[in-house]
Amino acid sequence: MTAIDVIDRRIIELLMENARTPARQIAKKLRSEGHDIQDRAVAYRIERLEKRKIITGYEAILHKLLVEDFEALYLKFKTNKPSDVLSDEICNFVRELPNCLLTASVTGNWNLLILTAKDELGKKCERQIIEKFCEHIEDYRVDNLKFQSINKFNMQSVMI
C-alpha cells in the first residue's frame, strides 16, 4: 500500500463527500482547518493520487442507496456439488446483476452471504438467485438491513 499524508487523506475525505468539489474549494477548506496549502497544490495532489491509483475514479451514488433498502441473503448449500464450485457459479451470476453489491463466504450454518440493494422500482434480485440455483440450495434467509452510519473513508481505505 502506498503511504499518504494527512492532507492527502483529508482531500480524499472531501472528494468522497462530493467528488465534484473544485480544488480551490478544497484548498479553502484545508486552510480553514489550519493547513497551509494553495489551490494549485491541491490540484497537483489530486492528480498525483490519481496517477498512483489511490483515486481510481469518480462515481455518482443515489442518495437512497446510502443508508437503506439493503438486504442480506444467506445461502446454505446442499451437498450435491462442492461448495467452492457452487459459490463461484453463484458469484459469477451475481456479478451481472446490477443491484447486487457483494458476496462473501461465511462460516457457521451458512455458506454464502450476498448483499443486495433494491433497485429504483423497489425490486429485489434475491428471487432470481434462488430460482436459478434452487436445486443446490438447502436453505436461505433474507434479512433487511438499514445502515445506521457508514464511514466511507474507512471502507475505501480497506479496499485500497
Buried (B, 14 or more C-beta within 10 A) or exposed (E): EEEBEEBBEBBBEBBBEEEEBEBEBBBBBBEEEEBEBEBEBBBEBBEEBEEEEBBEEEEEEEEEBEEEBBBBBBBBBBEEBEBEEBBEBBBEBBEEBEBBEEBEEEEEEBBBBBBBBBBEEEEBBBEBBBEBBEEBBEEBEBEEEEEEEEEBBEEBBEEE
